[in-house]
Every structure is written in C-alpha cells, then in structure tokens.
C-alpha cells in the first residue's frame, strides 16, 4: 500500500471523478448563465424602467463586485471549517438570489437581490476548484478541473438560447427579463443535494485536521474500495493563519501572479462578454434594444463556433502543454486579436472581419487564461490555505470584471470600440507578465507544488531560532525535516501560526 497523497496522486480515473465533475460543474453552468444573461436582461429592463447608462452598468456589474465578497468569505471559511461543511451553501444563495431577482419590484431591490446572487457565485469558485483539485490525480488534474470550468461554456450558450426562445416566442419584454433571471435557479437547485453528499477532501482531513485514519477511509469509500492507503494514526494538523499566509513572501508573490493575472484577464473578458450586445449592435449599426434577437443570434453563433470548442480543447490538452504555459500562450494571442480590432481601420464597422477577430479573441481566451486562471490557484497553495488563496484570486478577478463591465460603455463612448479593444490588448500583455510569477503545475503533485512539510508554527520557529542562537547551528522545526537557519534570512522561510 501507499501513503494517502501518493494514492490520490496516482489514482486512475473513476466514476467518482465523473460525478465530481458534474456536481461541481453544474455550479459553473449556473454561474455563467447568471453572469452573462444579465447583458440581455438589462437591455429589456432599461426600456421598461427608463434606466440611465450608469444605472444599466450598475445592474450589469453588481453581481461581479459581490462575487469578490463571496469568493473571499467562502474561500477562508472552507480552510477553517472544511470544504464539505459549506459546500452547497453557495448554491443555495444562487437559488435565492435568482428567484428574488425575477420578482424585483424596482431597481434598488434588483440590485440587492443580484448582490446576494453574486455572493453565491463568488463562493462557488474556490469551493469547486479546490475540491476537484484535491480529489484529482497528478496527471489529469488540469483536465478534471478544466472540465468543471468548461461547464461555463454550456451555461453561456443556455443563456443565449433562453433569450432567443423567449423573445422569438413573443413573450412581452417585462415578463421575458424576469423569466431569464429566474431560470438561473433551476440548475443551482438541482445540485444542492448532490453537493451536500460530496465527501470531505481526504487531503484536508489528513493535512489540516489531522484525521488521517478518516482520510484513509474516505479514499477507500469514494473509490468504491478500489484504492487503499497505509494505516496511519491521527495526529496534529497544520494550519496557516490568514496573516501568516499573506505575510509569507513566497505565497504572497504567487498570489500576486494568480490574482493579478486573473484580475487583468477578467477586466478584458467580462467587459467584452457581458457588454457584447452593446459591442455587436454598434458594429451592426443598429440598436440592441430594437434588434436584440439578431444581436443574440450572432453572439450565439460566434460563441458556439469560437469559444465552446476552446474550453474543452484547453481542458484536454493543458496537462500535456502545461497549465502555466497554456496561459502564457493564450494571453498574447487574445491580446493580438484585441489589438487588430483596435488598429485596423474600419474593422469595427465591417461585420465579417470584426466577427472573425472577435471570435479569435474568444477562442484564445478560453484556450488560455479563462481556463487556466481558474486551475492554477487551486494547486499552488498549501492545503490549509488553498481555498483562501483561490478565493482571494477569484475575488480580485471579479473586481476586475466589475470594472470592465461598468467602465466599458463609458470608454466606448469616449474612445470608441477600437479604443476599448486597444486597452484590452494592453491588459493581456500585463497578464502574461504576471503569469511568470506562478509555478508550473502540470503533472506535479500538490505536495511538490507547495510542500507542507516545511510549514512550521510560529511557536516552533521561535523555539528553533532560540536553539540555533545557543548552538550556532540550524534547528529543525515541525518535526518533518524543515529548518530555520540561524541567520536573518530565516524570515524568508515559510511560516504559519495556528488558526
């Protein structure tokens, strides 16, 4: 038999992995539907409630700013209390927020309900990414986590189809937008029970809670008896406090890479995607509110042809290409598409060339940073801070998305669609540079990416330092081979304190 981590790292793909993809992925189906359908809904709401451009932008983006709150809060709670204890609660918030939004009597209440929805959407990011990552083996982790995220593609397509179906059937605008928002509750409700039945992460049980015997039993249970591990006794777990995590130079640098690159990507991507009806209608020389069916149909065609295959291509190839490497490939190519739209004269008024370049930007967004920015933060931080690190990264990304969605109409009015695209290209270049701060995760174990045996408690570091000062030698800490040098450079070593 092998150790628990080795068993999980080398485990063959099983039905449990498939069930986990569906359970986690349906949340992302809902996330995408809720986030991207709002651009269509607000086109109808603005007419009915006579919203200004600023009010329309706020409705479009309020869910994104509250997603920052949800990602950070759920991410931290999951590291403190455990993944299973809170998994499913974020889906319940999405159900409640979607249903309430459909019955919103005015703008203020709609903003409140969309804010609640956004907390659930944000919370879903670290929960689903990290659970799938911790259940995955080393050789297929990118594919498995990527497939969870790929459900976003299907959710986006479902939103376009729902909009076309309701508008094509002649449903009055005042009812159509309420149905569009309310339908988001159905897939979220379908997965609540499934998520509550998901087992706790064995890596979390063993590493953080010290419940190693239960973790070994969990591995046997979720594999239907196919996998077994060495019998081990329970022992003390290792936890990083929030301050210890954020003040650790190594983790902080990686966090700048994951959160910063994701922030820049989401600024460009969500500004581009949520405001797509505005962008496409401008190219067509029509009004989105007057010709919304035509605009939605074109969006559906471009997204289905260019983006949907790229999601799944990224998932199935990133373990061979490299998780970070794929992000380094996707960012500049996506930026090139934005740059060409921004600098080629007349392209923003020529429908076919614009749609080709617009589709190219979608393809290299999905076959690149849109997928990899989700995967990387779920594998490069230690177990006791993994959902925290992912939650902070996802949260800052949604701040970028909020700014992109809210500011794009203003930028477009002042600098044209071409000017907005040139700015997106600049952000893509910056995102590529920040990616260099993140380690490559493909085909590497989670322990190798973020070794936890060198994580010591604050008390152990102090004791080891005092011993080293007395003896003039380096002293081991944590009982696991880590050491604190008897010099000022010991401050650079990973440190932790009990939460």
Wavefront OBJ file of the C-alpha trace (Angstrom):
o trace
v 0.000 0.000 0.000
v 0.974 3.653 -0.430
v 0.556 6.855 1.505
v -2.686 8.768 1.146
v -1.173 11.514 -1.005
v 0.570 9.027 -3.285
v -2.654 7.047 -3.626
v -4.595 10.132 -4.677
v -1.801 11.351 -6.977
v -1.603 8.023 -8.828
v -5.293 7.039 -8.716
v -6.857 6.028 -12.037
v -9.844 7.990 -13.299
v -13.090 6.625 -11.882
v -16.833 7.170 -11.681
v -16.253 9.323 -8.625
v -14.240 11.789 -10.697
v -17.060 11.919 -13.255
v -19.667 12.528 -10.542
v -17.472 15.243 -9.063
v -17.147 17.000 -12.434
v -20.928 17.024 -12.868
v -21.610 18.103 -9.276
v -19.080 20.936 -9.336
v -19.605 21.778 -13.000
v -23.335 22.421 -12.726
v -22.498 25.252 -10.379
v -20.400 26.818 -13.102
v -23.173 26.242 -15.609
v -25.330 28.380 -13.309
v -22.573 30.933 -12.690
v -22.127 31.536 -16.404
v -25.848 31.692 -17.079
v -26.415 34.224 -14.289
v -23.411 36.391 -15.128
v -23.778 36.594 -18.892
v -27.569 36.646 -19.302
v -27.734 39.940 -17.438
v -26.474 41.827 -20.504
v -29.565 40.671 -22.392
v -31.913 41.204 -19.456
v -30.762 44.768 -18.802
v -31.430 45.694 -22.414
v -35.081 44.891 -21.694
v -35.074 46.305 -18.146
v -33.583 49.618 -19.287
v -36.516 50.152 -21.655
v -39.146 49.272 -19.050
v -37.652 51.243 -16.155
v -36.019 54.026 -18.218
v -32.583 53.351 -16.757
v -29.668 55.671 -17.416
v -26.365 54.324 -18.758
v -24.866 54.460 -15.261
v -27.813 52.524 -13.781
v -27.646 49.947 -16.555
v -23.927 49.496 -15.964
v -24.537 49.017 -12.235
v -27.155 46.315 -12.821
v -24.767 44.557 -15.204
v -21.873 44.653 -12.759
v -23.265 44.485 -9.209
v -23.121 40.682 -9.166
v -19.448 40.794 -10.045
v -18.463 43.070 -7.156
v -20.395 40.944 -4.647
v -18.658 37.871 -6.079
v -15.481 39.304 -4.546
v -17.119 39.073 -1.131
v -18.359 35.535 -1.750
v -15.048 34.243 -3.069
v -13.051 35.607 -0.154
v -15.533 34.638 2.601
v -16.300 31.127 1.359
v -12.652 30.552 0.498
v -11.487 31.372 4.012
v -14.322 29.523 5.771
v -13.592 26.369 3.773
v -9.987 26.388 5.004
v -11.044 26.920 8.618
v -14.131 24.677 8.898
v -13.653 22.289 5.989
v -14.809 22.032 2.395
v -17.821 19.798 2.945
v -19.369 21.903 5.723
v -20.006 24.849 3.414
v -20.228 23.145 0.010
v -23.771 23.632 -1.248
v -24.487 26.795 0.745
v -23.210 28.939 -2.110
v -25.614 27.149 -4.485
v -28.495 27.928 -2.099
v -27.598 31.624 -2.286
v -27.660 31.400 -6.080
v -31.132 29.849 -5.982
v -32.483 32.505 -3.639
v -30.837 35.377 -5.491
v -32.103 34.233 -8.897
v -35.709 33.717 -7.765
v -35.796 37.004 -5.859
v -34.314 38.893 -8.837
v -37.135 37.639 -11.033
v -39.665 39.285 -8.698
v -37.753 42.524 -8.063
v -40.249 45.419 -7.905
v -37.753 48.184 -8.684
v -34.101 48.976 -9.361
v -32.978 49.051 -5.711
v -34.382 45.627 -4.917
v -32.989 44.196 -8.142
v -29.526 45.414 -7.128
v -29.932 43.901 -3.649
v -31.013 40.509 -4.997
v -28.282 40.431 -7.640
v -25.771 41.261 -4.903
v -26.919 38.218 -2.918
v -26.684 36.087 -6.049
v -23.135 37.305 -6.605
v -22.026 36.163 -3.143
v -23.081 32.629 -4.087
v -21.417 32.866 -7.496
v -18.163 34.064 -5.940
v -18.228 31.356 -3.289
v -18.572 28.682 -5.934
v -15.162 29.443 -7.452
v -12.794 28.369 -4.632
v -15.079 25.593 -3.397
v -15.455 23.767 -6.704
v -11.921 24.359 -7.975
v -10.152 23.199 -4.824
v -12.339 20.177 -4.113
v -11.836 18.921 -7.666
v -8.131 19.676 -7.477
v -7.702 17.798 -4.193
v -9.585 14.751 -5.477
v -7.616 14.669 -8.745
v -4.534 12.670 -9.634
v -1.387 14.491 -10.715
v -1.518 13.542 -14.407
v -5.143 14.537 -15.022
v -5.665 17.409 -12.575
v -5.718 20.080 -15.276
v -8.234 18.121 -17.336
v -10.546 17.391 -14.408
v -10.556 20.930 -13.010
v -10.736 22.318 -16.546
v -13.803 20.215 -17.328
v -15.528 21.635 -14.257
v -14.851 25.118 -15.577
v -15.892 24.129 -19.109
v -19.479 23.909 -17.912
v -19.330 27.704 -18.066
v -19.462 27.388 -21.849
v -22.699 25.413 -21.740
v -24.239 27.850 -19.258
v -23.431 30.790 -21.528
v -24.939 29.034 -24.548
v -28.041 28.187 -22.491
v -28.442 31.878 -21.681
v -28.334 32.896 -25.327
v -30.806 30.156 -26.272
v -33.184 31.120 -23.456
v -33.129 34.732 -24.595
v -33.760 33.806 -28.220
v -36.553 31.397 -27.288
v -38.427 33.886 -25.106
v -38.057 36.821 -27.466
v -38.742 34.681 -30.534
v -41.948 33.409 -28.918
v -43.140 36.971 -28.488
v -43.051 36.982 -24.693
v -43.528 40.585 -23.522
v -40.290 42.279 -22.516
v -41.468 42.873 -18.946
v -42.033 39.152 -18.454
v -39.109 37.932 -20.565
v -36.390 39.514 -18.438
v -37.944 38.166 -15.241
v -38.056 34.655 -16.692
v -34.464 34.951 -17.890
v -33.251 35.859 -14.401
v -35.438 33.319 -12.604
v -34.415 30.363 -14.777
v -30.949 30.522 -13.241
v -32.372 28.987 -10.059
v -33.162 25.634 -11.709
v -29.640 24.226 -12.272
v -28.425 25.627 -8.939
v -31.265 23.900 -7.071
v -30.514 20.625 -8.844
v -27.012 20.367 -7.382
v -27.595 21.410 -3.761
v -28.353 17.875 -2.587
v -25.509 16.394 -4.654
v -23.050 18.834 -3.128
v -24.116 18.080 0.404
v -23.363 14.408 -0.324
v -19.842 15.078 -1.542
v -17.259 13.627 0.880
v -14.760 15.825 2.651
v -11.409 16.188 0.919
v -9.071 13.461 2.257
v -6.126 15.823 1.862
v -7.853 18.384 4.086
v -8.791 15.759 6.670
v -5.236 14.455 6.881
v -3.203 17.633 6.494
v -5.289 20.235 8.290
v -7.471 18.370 10.767
v -5.018 15.558 11.430
v -7.767 12.954 10.961
v -5.599 10.623 8.907
v -7.491 7.420 9.634
v -10.748 9.038 8.491
v -8.994 10.410 5.408
v -7.775 6.918 4.518
v -11.307 5.581 4.956
v -12.653 8.381 2.744
v -10.275 7.384 -0.059
v -11.483 3.798 0.126
v -15.112 4.930 0.216
v -15.077 7.334 -2.725
v -13.168 4.816 -4.873
v -15.677 2.057 -4.037
v -12.911 0.024 -2.419
v -10.548 0.177 -5.389
v -7.979 2.312 -3.545
v -6.439 1.724 -0.147
v -3.741 3.534 1.799
v -1.334 2.783 4.603
v -2.927 2.594 8.043
v -1.936 5.690 9.980
v -2.811 7.172 13.333
v -4.373 10.584 13.825
v -2.062 13.414 14.729
v -1.853 17.204 14.893
v -2.845 19.059 11.756
v -1.076 22.069 10.285
v -2.869 25.351 9.720
v -1.802 28.667 8.277
v -3.466 31.714 9.791
v -4.613 34.324 7.330
v -1.864 36.705 8.422
v 0.835 34.042 8.165
v -0.331 33.208 4.659
v -0.500 36.808 3.445
v 2.802 37.789 5.050
v 4.739 34.808 3.688
v 6.960 36.148 0.850
v 6.722 33.002 -1.276
v 2.949 32.686 -1.109
v 2.441 36.425 -1.485
v 4.455 36.502 -4.697
v 2.490 33.610 -6.133
v -0.744 35.304 -5.037
v 0.240 38.442 -6.922
v 0.686 36.236 -10.001
v -2.606 34.329 -9.697
v -4.782 37.238 -8.544
v -3.131 39.867 -10.734
v -3.252 37.911 -13.988
v -6.858 36.862 -13.300
v -7.850 40.473 -12.483
v -6.450 41.732 -15.779
v -8.000 38.911 -17.758
v -11.467 39.367 -16.257
v -11.350 43.109 -16.859
v -10.993 42.457 -20.575
v -13.087 39.293 -20.808
v -16.165 40.344 -18.859
v -16.119 43.834 -20.296
v -16.096 42.150 -23.684
v -18.650 39.403 -22.941
v -21.275 40.981 -20.692
v -21.332 44.081 -22.865
v -21.309 42.041 -26.088
v -24.847 43.138 -27.082
v -23.630 46.749 -26.946
v -20.460 45.962 -28.908
v -22.094 43.787 -31.573
v -25.046 46.137 -32.080
v -22.589 49.008 -32.572
v -20.787 47.057 -35.300
v -24.080 46.173 -36.951
v -25.116 49.812 -36.874
v -28.347 49.004 -35.042
v -29.789 49.347 -31.566
v -29.573 46.348 -29.263
v -32.938 47.231 -27.769
v -34.591 47.298 -31.209
v -32.887 44.292 -32.789
v -31.974 42.157 -29.776
v -32.895 38.846 -31.444
v -30.489 39.482 -34.321
v -27.723 40.535 -31.927
v -28.255 37.473 -29.684
v -28.221 35.140 -32.682
v -24.869 36.492 -33.846
v -23.438 36.243 -30.333
v -24.611 32.629 -30.081
v -23.003 31.729 -33.402
v -19.678 33.380 -32.579
v -19.522 31.925 -29.059
v -20.559 28.404 -30.135
v -18.094 28.272 -33.026
v -15.131 30.022 -31.412
v -15.411 29.646 -27.647
v -17.154 26.365 -26.798
v -14.617 24.067 -28.521
v -11.759 26.063 -26.979
v -12.977 25.391 -23.421
v -12.838 21.634 -23.916
v -9.667 21.747 -26.017
v -7.962 23.568 -23.150
v -9.164 21.021 -20.597
v -7.981 18.027 -22.624
v -4.586 19.434 -23.613
v -3.340 21.546 -20.700
v -1.763 18.631 -18.829
v 0.418 17.971 -21.887
v 1.060 21.612 -22.804
v 1.430 22.849 -19.229
v -1.024 24.830 -17.099
v 1.091 27.973 -16.854
v 2.446 27.535 -20.378
v -1.061 27.485 -21.837
v -1.800 30.760 -20.032
v 1.402 32.236 -21.466
v 0.255 31.176 -24.947
v -3.339 32.363 -24.643
v -2.741 35.841 -23.225
v -0.671 37.281 -26.112
v -2.833 35.686 -28.812
v -6.011 37.003 -27.208
v -4.327 40.397 -26.900
v -3.338 40.255 -30.563
v -6.985 39.799 -31.565
v -7.976 42.817 -29.457
v -5.107 44.854 -30.898
v -6.067 44.051 -34.501
v -9.630 45.173 -33.823
v -8.243 48.341 -32.302
v -5.744 49.327 -35.014
v -7.115 48.058 -38.363
v -9.005 50.983 -39.933
v -12.719 50.376 -40.384
v -12.777 46.885 -38.879
v -15.295 47.875 -36.194
v -17.802 48.763 -38.911
v -17.114 45.743 -41.153
v -19.273 42.915 -39.840
v -17.452 39.820 -41.143
v -13.834 40.877 -40.348
v -14.945 42.105 -36.916
v -16.742 38.859 -36.079
v -13.697 36.816 -37.159
v -11.382 38.789 -34.887
v -13.989 38.898 -32.118
v -14.259 35.095 -32.353
v -10.455 34.794 -32.306
v -10.360 36.734 -29.033
v -12.928 34.327 -27.587
v -11.007 31.260 -28.748
v -7.698 32.251 -27.197
v -9.425 33.472 -24.043
v -10.898 30.008 -23.445
v -7.884 28.137 -24.842
v -5.752 30.014 -22.393
v -6.287 32.336 -19.428
v -10.034 31.964 -18.887
v -9.493 28.286 -18.054
v -6.005 28.383 -16.586
v -6.601 31.301 -14.203
v -9.224 29.051 -12.599
v -6.974 25.981 -12.454
v -3.685 27.444 -11.207
v -4.798 28.953 -7.837
v -6.301 25.594 -6.861
v -2.935 23.820 -6.927
v -0.149 26.229 -5.967
v -1.038 26.929 -2.303
v -0.763 24.624 0.741
v -3.843 22.666 1.820
v -4.699 24.831 4.820
v -4.697 27.989 2.659
v -5.733 26.552 -0.711
v -9.324 27.804 -0.809
v -8.172 31.068 0.780
v -5.614 31.620 -1.986
v -8.069 30.642 -4.691
v -10.804 32.773 -3.139
v -8.584 35.863 -2.994
v -7.517 35.294 -6.602
v -11.085 34.780 -7.821
v -12.320 37.709 -5.748
v -9.825 40.170 -7.196
v -10.647 38.805 -10.639
v -14.291 39.713 -10.133
v -13.273 43.232 -9.096
v -11.549 43.419 -12.476
v -14.671 42.062 -14.138
v -16.794 44.655 -12.338
v -14.571 47.476 -13.545
v -14.501 46.116 -17.085
v -18.281 45.802 -17.335
v -19.020 49.101 -15.629
v -16.409 51.159 -17.475
v -16.675 49.689 -20.970
v -19.763 51.735 -22.015
v -18.004 54.891 -20.783
v -14.727 54.023 -22.541
v -16.628 53.108 -25.703
v -18.448 56.458 -25.703
v -15.204 58.427 -25.264
v -12.687 56.353 -27.229
v -14.848 54.124 -29.498
v -14.942 50.330 -29.621
v -11.449 50.331 -31.163
v -10.065 52.305 -28.214
v -11.580 49.864 -25.730
v -10.017 46.952 -27.609
v -6.562 48.551 -27.539
v -6.843 48.862 -23.774
v -7.855 45.187 -23.544
v -4.731 44.281 -25.555
v -2.539 46.167 -23.090
v -4.126 44.316 -20.172
v -3.494 40.986 -21.898
v 0.221 41.791 -22.154
v 0.382 42.704 -18.459
v -1.460 39.497 -17.570
v 1.115 37.448 -19.447
v 3.949 39.069 -17.486
v 2.289 38.413 -14.128
v 1.821 34.759 -15.090
v 5.590 34.347 -14.840
v 5.252 34.590 -11.034
v 3.201 31.373 -10.874
v 4.853 27.908 -10.829
v 4.023 25.316 -13.457
v 1.535 22.799 -12.075
v 1.126 20.245 -14.853
v 1.826 16.628 -13.840
v 3.211 17.693 -10.451
v 1.742 16.600 -7.137
v 0.136 19.166 -4.872
v 2.809 18.446 -2.249
v 5.568 19.107 -4.769
v 3.962 22.392 -5.844
v 3.528 23.633 -2.293
v 5.473 21.444 0.146
v 3.739 21.456 3.507
v 6.424 19.625 5.480
v 8.377 22.882 5.771
v 5.393 24.808 7.127
v 6.063 25.438 10.790
v 4.013 27.044 13.511
v 5.103 30.386 14.921
v 5.965 28.751 18.238
v 8.204 26.187 16.522
v 10.023 28.903 14.599
v 10.711 30.878 17.769
v 11.919 27.788 19.641
v 14.117 26.710 16.759
v 15.582 30.189 16.445
v 16.468 30.317 20.147
v 18.078 26.891 19.907
v 20.056 27.921 16.850
v 21.313 31.058 18.606
v 22.567 28.972 21.537
v 24.247 26.294 19.437
v 25.151 28.256 16.322
v 23.527 25.594 14.109
v 20.332 25.295 12.146
v 17.495 23.679 14.080
v 14.719 21.519 12.586
v 11.166 22.683 13.072
v 7.821 20.937 12.847
v 9.368 17.522 13.251
v 9.390 16.991 9.498
v 12.728 17.997 8.176
v 12.153 21.718 7.743
v 14.804 24.012 9.191
v 15.232 27.568 10.254
v 18.733 28.895 9.574
v 20.478 30.741 12.362
v 20.586 33.936 10.366
v 18.311 36.847 9.412
v 17.371 35.027 6.207
v 15.145 32.733 8.219
v 12.410 35.328 7.798
v 12.101 34.196 4.189
v 11.197 30.662 5.163
v 7.511 29.660 5.003
v 5.844 30.278 8.333
v 2.498 29.605 9.902
v 0.537 30.121 13.064
v -2.344 28.167 14.455
v -5.687 29.423 13.281
l 1 2 3 4 5 6 7 8 9 10 11 12 13 14 15 16 17 18 19 20 21 22 23 24 25 26 27 28 29 30 31 32 33 34 35 36 37 38 39 40 41 42 43 44 45 46 47 48 49 50 51 52 53 54 55 56 57 58 59 60 61 62 63 64 65 66 67 68 69 70 71 72 73 74 75 76 77 78 79 80 81 82 83 84 85 86 87 88 89 90 91 92 93 94 95 96 97 98 99 100 101 102 103 104 105 106 107 108 109 110 111 112 113 114 115 116 117 118 119 120 121 122 123 124 125 126 127 128 129 130 131 132 133 134 135 136 137 138 139 140 141 142 143 144 145 146 147 148 149 150 151 152 153 154 155 156 157 158 159 160 161 162 163 164 165 166 167 168 169 170 171 172 173 174 175 176 177 178 179 180 181 182 183 184 185 186 187 188 189 190 191 192 193 194 195 196 197 198 199 200 201 202 203 204 205 206 207 208 209 210 211 212 213 214 215 216 217 218 219 220 221 222 223 224 225 226 227 228 229 230 231 232 233 234 235 236 237 238 239 240 241 242 243 244 245 246 247 248 249 250 251 252 253 254 255 256 257 258 259 260 261 262 263 264 265 266 267 268 269 270 271 272 273 274 275 276 277 278 279 280 281 282 283 284 285 286 287 288 289 290 291 292 293 294 295 296 297 298 299 300 301 302 303 304 305 306 307 308 309 310 311 312 313 314 315 316 317 318 319 320 321 322 323 324 325 326 327 328 329 330 331 332 333 334 335 336 337 338 339 340 341 342 343 344 345 346 347 348 349 350 351 352 353 354 355 356 357 358 359 360 361 362 363 364 365 366 367 368 369 370 371 372 373 374 375 376 377 378 379 380 381 382 383 384 385 386 387 388 389 390 391 392 393 394 395 396 397 398 399 400 401 402 403 404 405 406 407 408 409 410 411 412 413 414 415 416 417 418 419 420 421 422 423 424 425 426 427 428 429 430 431 432 433 434 435 436 437 438 439 440 441 442 443 444 445 446 447 448 449 450 451 452 453 454 455 456 457 458 459 460 461 462 463 464 465 466 467 468 469 470 471 472 473 474 475 476 477 478 479 480 481 482 483 484 485 486 487 488 489 490 491 492 493 494 495 496 497 498 499
